[in-house]
């Protein structure tokens, strides 16, 4: 809260039950009085125009010099030189459907002003509903001003005083208008629309461009160029005010800059469009802004400006550059428009108006305190007690800082109870043709019970559970809301049923559940728990399959146990017969719900496991399950005691199957490209459909319609092509999801083999997995290939860099690649540098000084 208040000097209300907004206030010597006295002009959305001329400190009825109902909402009021052959200021009123220009003059009699007259100079009818306007010496004209009006659909209309010049639409993707400003030095128009970009357009470019208003895309006028933006700067939030000023004190005498006030940020933009400075005002929401000129430092130098901001918290803040130099509180109003002008010969008066029409003139002053604080108690002060109290307060402060922030006493925990056996005797609520996994006609499903427990003394409310599972699983619920969880009560149980889609390959069995809630102190808290679904949910035992197209071999440091001991949970399923247990001593084959097969073979004499499958990606889940069960088996064996043995280690001695991995990568990228082409074709067909529709509507509305010339047949054909393209896009998206699951599983497999091949510890493997991510989230703008490519470039230029030159090279911008060649090279480079001793964490760099460079020069781009 500010210590100072803006002192009210003059105040009035413009009408009753009227609405005002930005642009409805103007302060100028509108009647061109020789003395230069400024008048306050207001216009409301109810169409009432008022003019005030304050002459003393408090408002008197004589201060209202003009009031007229214009019979149309007034959107903006401006004062400029708008009448041909005259240098006097005129009044411009912007209405939704017209632009009017008036001459204001004082009618005198006997040396005193009797009344003020309003004479219309000219009027322009607007084709489009207006939003705002600006004025200036467009095109470098002298001694007069032109007007530019921005409509609600983003069309700029230019008026050279009493004649209409031209109209131009700036962007075909326009949605909502924003502030409009003119920069006379470079003859630029500055706009900021829904795209959150400040764009600059030159007047000469707009004038020379082809007429693009009410034209379909691709049907512009025969002569002229397209509207080209001079520069554009993304500010990341919607602009509320744009103004050209000399705000930074480091500017030279001939320099200017653009001040943009956003929703919570102030930006200063250079003349070429680059952002010079920005200041975040997160705790304030800005309601109005103004740059006002300061007295010039010298007669030759142009004046600098400060910025005045009003906030929804009721503050007036003045910034010199980006430093707050004064803050005062406004009482009883939230301004939507502010001015700093000379009123009654007093410089620096602040004129504010709120949305209800309250107009106030105030100044940034302070009043001395009305009373001073005195000690009313006449007893003698006890300095010993004061010192003891001071020391006690210091002790409390030190104790508080030493302990830091205390954690909330309420702690929520989540425990998942995962059954080892699939559900039996469940009610089948699916149809026979539903794409879910089945065994012996029964749906394969698993019910996991989530136990919610609370430790502490106070209950928590509004607990939200969110589950994240691989795309191959169908969950009964993905989000659960609990109204309240009480401590000490019985554990709340949330059952979640998991089923498997039979068209998608399983890429992981790990599920994450997150609980979000607010503690008793209203602090946000989250609890994350992870559990693993049983392997029997995604695979079922089949007769041994000895031949497969893809194979990997894993070496063990200890003699392997029989497969019955490792996969006892799979053999214990109710649909598995006892005969399988006798056949799975050294060989076990499974079939995934998606239809592919995988086999694990034990070679006891060589302490080796062989995992083989019909598809490369199908190796992953069985390999991961095998490694996890081997680690659990030998950990349990070591825990039982006995003769100490060497640590259990899994190694991979063969070369990495990068060729098969790259083949999946090419399939994924080719599907992305194919989907992009289909979407482009669909956009063309829909645009063609709209154009044909418009032509047909024009001919149907014509009294004497011309022949259709087979436009109806072309419309039908275009509609059929559009339907075909939408079906093709659906098929391509389904295929992309399937290939994404295969690529995710293959990436997990390659990462695991890299870990075994180069003996990576947990930290190195974790960081490598973050860069070569197995999580695929493809969007229209960004896909997995460019994300991984950027991550690997960072890895090759930091932890795995070969020399200081690599570390100093700037990374290229992220963009959609033309092919996957560079990504393959980067993956190969990472593998080579790991093979030469390089480590991501804790190593001495790439360790690959002797590594050969790629053909064509040393370049990681």
Long-range contacts (C-beta under 8 A, 24 or more apart in sequence): 1-329, 2-315, 2-327, 2-328, 2-329, 4-326, 4-327, 4-328, 4-329, 4-364, 4-366, 5-328, 5-329, 5-330, 5-331, 5-366, 6-316, 6-328, 6-329, 6-330, 6-331, 6-350, 6-362, 6-363, 6-364, 7-362, 7-363, 7-364, 7-365, 7-366, 7-367, 8-331, 8-360, 8-361, 8-362, 9-57, 9-343, 9-349, 9-361, 9-362, 9-363, 10-54, 10-56, 10-57, 10-58, 10-59, 10-63, 10-343, 10-360, 10-361, 11-59, 11-358, 11-359, 11-360, 11-361, 12-52, 12-59, 12-63, 12-64, 12-358, 12-359, 13-356, 13-357, 13-358, 13-359, 14-42, 14-44, 14-48, 14-50, 14-353, 14-357, 14-358, 14-359, 15-44, 15-46, 15-48, 15-50, 15-357, 17-46, 18-44, 18-45, 18-46, 18-48, 18-356, 18-357, 19-44, 19-45, 19-46, 19-355, 19-356, 19-357, 20-44, 20-45, 20-336, 20-337, 20-353, 20-354, 20-355, 20-356, 20-357, 21-45, 21-336, 21-337, 21-355, 22-241, 22-288, 22-336, 22-337, 23-75, 23-76, 23-77, 23-94, 23-132, 23-337, 24-74, 24-75, 24-76, 24-77, 24-336, 24-337, 24-353, 25-77, 25-337, 25-339, 25-351, 25-353, 25-359, 26-77, 26-78, 26-79, 26-339, 27-339, 27-341, 27-351, 28-79, 28-89, 29-89, 30-79, 30-89, 30-91, 30-104, 31-104, 31-105, 31-106, 31-116, 32-88, 32-89, 32-105, 33-106, 37-344, 38-341, 38-342, 38-343, 39-65, 40-351, 40-359, 41-77, 41-79, 41-91, 42-77, 42-353, 42-357, 42-359, 43-70, 43-74, 43-76, 43-77, 43-93, 44-73, 44-74, 44-357, 45-73, 45-74, 45-75, 46-73, 47-71, 47-72, 47-73, 47-74, 48-74, 49-74, 49-77, 49-93, 49-118, 51-104, 51-116, 52-359, 54-343, 54-344, 54-361, 55-344, 56-344, 65-113, 65-115, 65-116, 66-104, 66-115, 66-116, 66-118, 68-118, 70-95, 70-100, 72-96, 72-97, 72-98, 75-130, 75-131, 75-132, 76-132, 76-133, 78-133, 78-135, 80-135, 80-145, 80-147, 81-143, 81-144, 81-145, 82-121, 82-135, 82-144, 82-145, 82-147, 82-161, 83-121, 83-161, 83-162, 84-144, 84-161, 84-162, 87-143, 90-121, 91-118, 92-133, 92-135, 92-147, 94-130, 94-132, 94-133, 94-149, 95-126, 95-130, 96-126, 96-129, 96-130, 97-125, 97-126, 97-129, 97-130, 98-123, 98-124, 98-125, 98-126, 99-123, 99-124, 99-126, 99-130, 99-133, 99-147, 99-149, 99-159, 100-124, 101-161, 101-162, 121-162, 122-161, 122-162, 124-159, 124-164, 126-151, 126-157, 127-157, 127-167, 128-152, 128-153, 128-155, 128-157, 131-177, 132-177, 132-179, 132-180, 133-180, 134-180, 134-181, 134-182, 134-189, 135-182, 136-182, 136-184, 137-184, 138-182, 138-187, 138-203, 139-187, 139-203, 139-204, 139-207, 140-187, 148-180, 148-182, 148-189, 150-177, 150-180, 150-191, 151-177, 152-177, 153-177, 154-193, 155-213, 156-180, 156-189, 156-206, 158-206, 158-207, 165-207, 166-206, 166-207, 166-211, 167-211, 167-213, 168-206, 168-209, 168-211, 168-212, 168-213, 168-227, 169-212, 169-213, 169-227, 170-199, 170-201, 170-227, 170-229, 171-195, 172-217, 178-238, 178-239, 179-239, 179-240, 179-241, 179-242, 180-242, 181-242, 181-243, 181-244, 181-258, 182-244, 183-244, 183-256, 183-258, 184-244, 185-244, 185-256, 185-271, 186-271, 188-230, 190-242, 190-244, 190-258, 191-242, 192-235, 192-238, 192-239, 192-242, 192-260, 194-238, 196-234, 196-235, 196-236, 196-237, 196-238, 196-239, 197-232, 197-233, 197-234, 197-235, 198-232, 198-233, 198-235, 198-239, 198-242, 198-258, 198-260, 198-267, 198-269, 198-273, 199-229, 199-231, 199-232, 200-229, 200-230, 200-231, 200-232, 200-273, 201-227, 201-228, 201-229, 201-230, 202-230, 205-230, 216-690, 216-691, 216-694, 217-687, 219-691, 230-273, 231-272, 231-273, 232-273, 233-269, 233-273, 233-274, 233-275, 235-260, 235-262, 235-265, 235-267, 235-275, 236-262, 236-265, 237-262, 237-263, 237-264, 237-265, 238-262, 238-263, 240-286, 240-289, 241-286, 241-288, 241-289, 241-290, 243-289, 243-290, 243-291, 245-291, 245-305, 245-307, 246-302, 246-303, 246-304, 246-305, 247-291, 247-304, 247-305, 247-306, 247-307, 247-321, 248-276, 248-277, 248-321, 249-304, 249-321, 251-304, 253-300, 253-301, 253-302, 259-291, 259-305, 259-307, 261-286, 261-289, 261-307, 261-309, 262-286, 266-307, 266-309, 266-319, 266-322, 277-321, 277-322, 279-319, 279-322, 281-309, 284-309, 284-311, 284-312, 284-313, 284-315, 284-317, 285-311, 285-312, 285-313, 286-310, 286-311, 286-312, 287-311, 287-312, 287-334, 287-335, 287-336, 288-335, 288-336, 288-337, 288-338, 288-352, 289-338, 290-338, 290-339, 290-340, 292-340, 308-338, 308-340, 308-350, 310-334, 310-335, 310-338, 310-352, 316-350, 316-352, 316-364, 318-364, 326-364, 328-364, 330-360, 330-362, 332-358, 333-358, 333-360, 408-456, 408-519, 408-520, 408-521, 408-523, 408-525, 409-456, 409-457, 409-458, 409-520, 410-454, 410-455, 410-456, 410-457, 410-458, 410-459, 410-460, 410-487, 410-519, 410-520, 411-454, 411-455, 411-456, 412-452, 412-453, 412-454, 412-455, 412-460, 412-463, 412-485, 412-515, 412-517, 412-525, 412-527, 413-452, 413-453, 413-454, 413-455, 413-527, 413-529, 414-450, 414-451, 414-452, 414-453, 414-465, 414-513, 414-515, 414-527, 414-529, 415-450, 415-451, 415-453, 415-529, 416-448, 416-449, 416-450, 416-451, 416-511, 416-513, 416-529, 416-531, 417-448, 417-449, 417-450, 417-451, 418-446, 418-448, 418-531, 418-532, 418-533, 418-534, 419-446, 419-447, 419-448, 419-534, 420-534, 420-569, 420-572, 421-534, 421-536, 421-569, 421-572, 421-573, 421-574, 422-446, 422-534, 422-536, 422-537, 422-573, 422-574, 423-447, 423-497, 424-574, 435-501, 435-502, 435-503, 436-474, 436-499, 436-500, 436-501, 436-502, 437-499, 437-500, 437-501, 437-502, 437-537, 437-538, 437-593, 438-502, 439-540, 439-575, 440-575, 442-575, 443-499, 444-499, 444-500, 444-537, 444-540, 444-593, 445-497, 445-498, 445-499, 445-537, 446-497, 446-498, 446-533, 446-534, 446-537, 447-495, 447-496, 447-497, 447-498, 448-495, 448-496, 448-498, 448-511, 448-531, 448-533, 449-493, 449-494, 449-495, 449-496, 450-493, 450-494, 450-495, 450-496, 450-513, 451-491, 451-492, 451-493, 452-482, 452-485, 452-491, 452-492, 452-493, 452-494, 452-515, 453-491, 454-485, 454-486, 454-487, 454-489, 455-487, 456-487, 456-520, 457-487, 458-487, 458-520, 459-484, 459-485, 459-486, 459-487, 459-520, 460-484, 460-485, 460-517, 460-518, 460-519, 460-520, 461-485, 461-517, 461-518, 462-517, 462-518, 463-515, 463-516, 463-517, 464-515, 464-516, 464-517, 465-494, 465-513, 465-514, 465-515, 466-513, 466-514, 466-515, 466-516, 467-496, 467-511, 467-512, 467-513, 467-514, 468-511, 468-512, 468-513, 468-514, 469-498, 469-511, 469-512, 470-506, 470-507, 470-508, 470-509, 470-510, 470-511, 470-741, 471-501, 471-504, 471-507, 471-737, 471-740, 471-741, 472-500, 472-501, 472-504, 472-505, 472-506, 472-507, 472-538, 472-593, 472-594, 472-741, 473-498, 473-499, 473-500, 473-501, 473-511, 473-533, 474-498, 474-499, 474-500, 474-501, 485-517, 498-533, 498-537, 500-537, 500-538, 500-593, 501-593, 502-593, 502-594, 502-595, 503-594, 503-734, 503-738, 504-594, 504-737, 504-738, 504-741, 505-592, 505-594, 505-596, 505-615, 505-617, 505-618, 505-738, 505-741, 505-742, 505-745, 506-538, 506-592, 506-593, 506-594, 506-621, 506-741, 506-745, 507-617, 507-620, 507-621, 507-741, 507-742, 507-744, 507-745, 507-748, 507-774, 508-621, 508-744, 508-745, 508-748, 509-533, 509-534, 509-535, 509-537, 509-538, 509-621, 509-624, 509-625, 534-569, 535-567, 535-569, 535-570, 535-621, 535-625, 536-569, 536-570, 536-573, 538-592, 538-593, 538-621, 539-570, 539-590, 539-591, 539-592, 539-593, 539-598, 539-621, 539-622, 540-573, 540-575, 540-576, 540-590, 540-591, 540-593, 541-570, 541-571, 541-576, 541-580, 541-584, 541-588, 541-589, 541-590, 542-589, 542-590, 542-591, 542-597, 543-589, 544-583, 544-587, 544-588, 544-589, 544-599, 545-589, 545-597, 545-599, 546-587, 546-599, 548-597, 548-598, 548-599, 548-612, 548-613, 548-614, 549-613, 549-614, 549-615, 550-612, 550-613, 550-614, 550-615, 550-616, 550-618, 550-619, 550-657, 550-660, 551-610, 551-611, 551-612, 552-610, 552-611, 552-612, 552-619, 552-623, 552-652, 552-654, 552-657, 552-749, 552-753, 553-608, 553-609, 553-610, 553-611, 553-652, 553-653, 553-654, 554-608, 554-609, 554-610, 554-611, 554-623, 554-626, 554-627, 554-650, 554-651, 554-652, 554-756, 555-606, 555-607, 555-608, 555-650, 555-651, 555-652, 555-653, 556-607, 556-608, 556-609, 556-630, 556-648, 556-649, 556-650, 556-651, 557-607, 557-646, 557-647, 557-648, 557-649, 557-650, 557-651, 558-607, 558-634, 558-645, 558-646, 558-648, 559-604, 559-607, 560-602, 560-604, 560-607, 560-608, 560-609, 560-630, 561-633, 562-586, 562-602, 563-587, 563-588, 563-600, 563-602, 565-633, 566-626, 566-629, 566-630, 566-633, 567-629, 590-622, 592-618, 592-621, 598-622, 600-626, 615-742, 616-657, 616-660, 616-661, 616-663, 616-664, 616-742, 616-746, 616-749, 617-664, 617-741, 617-742, 617-743, 617-745, 617-746, 617-749, 618-745, 619-749, 620-745, 620-746, 620-748, 620-749, 620-752, 621-745, 623-749, 623-752, 624-748, 624-752, 627-752, 650-756, 651-756, 651-757, 651-759, 652-753, 652-756, 652-757, 653-757, 656-750, 656-753, 656-754, 656-757, 656-831, 657-750, 657-753, 658-750, 658-824, 658-827, 658-828, 658-831, 660-746, 661-746, 661-747, 661-749, 661-750, 662-820, 662-824, 664-739, 664-742, 664-743, 664-746, 665-743, 665-785, 665-820, 665-823, 665-824, 666-820, 667-739, 667-742, 667-743, 668-736, 668-739, 668-740, 668-743, 668-776, 668-784, 668-785, 669-783, 669-785, 669-819, 669-820, 671-732, 671-735, 671-736, 671-739, 672-736, 672-778, 672-783, 672-785, 674-732, 675-729, 675-732, 675-733, 675-736, 678-725, 678-728, 678-729, 678-732, 679-729, 679-780, 681-725, 682-722, 682-725, 682-726, 682-729, 685-718, 685-721, 685-722, 685-725, 686-722, 688-718, 689-715, 689-718, 689-719, 689-722, 692-718, 736-778, 740-776, 740-778, 740-784, 743-776, 743-784, 744-774, 744-775, 744-776, 745-774, 747-772, 747-773, 747-774, 748-774, 754-831, 754-834, 757-835, 758-834, 758-835, 760-834, 760-839, 763-841, 763-842, 764-839, 764-840, 764-841, 764-842, 767-799, 767-840, 767-841, 768-795, 768-830, 768-840, 771-795, 771-830, 771-840, 772-827, 772-830, 782-814, 782-816, 783-816, 785-816, 785-817, 785-820, 785-823, 786-814, 786-815, 786-816, 786-817, 787-814, 788-823, 789-814, 789-817, 789-822, 789-823, 789-826, 790-814, 792-823, 792-826, 792-827, 792-829, 792-830, 793-826, 793-860, 793-861, 795-830, 795-840, 796-826, 796-829, 796-830, 796-833, 796-846, 796-860, 797-860, 799-838, 799-839, 799-840, 799-841, 799-843, 799-845, 799-846, 800-829, 800-830, 800-833, 800-834, 800-838, 800-840, 800-845, 800-846, 800-848, 801-845, 801-846, 802-833, 802-845, 802-846, 802-848, 802-849, 802-851, 803-849, 806-846, 806-860, 809-860, 812-861, 822-861, 825-854, 826-860, 829-860
